[in-house]
């Protein structure tokens, strides 16, 4: 991830309703996939998020992909899906800034 991608993702998770109409899981997933496609696959947020959850939190990537992993992470912590997503992406961004 380059600096402009990190900024965009940070802005999205801090003020999501400026980018999407609803905070439902499907809309967030569509937005993330749109960012990835628009970046010509240089963003790879889906893969990075999935790897983080699998390695650190031991939640395997199933056929349902990273959204399933976020759901399991959120359920274990009694969080809403978007709150879990936001926590994980925050963690990912912090680790990306150190690189």
Phi, psi and omega in degrees: 000133176267175185299321181292324177292319178299317179297315180300314180294319178299314178299320180297314184283339178272332179221065187297328183287353171282342185250327182228162184276324182230151177267027179281158185304314184297321180291319178296316179300315179298320179296314180300314179296323176297318176300316181295316179295318179295338180267008185055040178066017176277343182284306177055034180299320180303311181294317181296319179294315179299316179297318178300311183294320181290316184283315186275321186252001175057038175253109186292150176278113179264187181299336181278355172076198184299328178299324176296317180298319177297318179301313180295319177301312181296317180299319180296335182252007180056049181243160169289157183303312183295324178296318175297316178302314182297316179300315182293318180292321175304313180299318179296318180295319179299316180291329179288329181290334179282355184259000000 
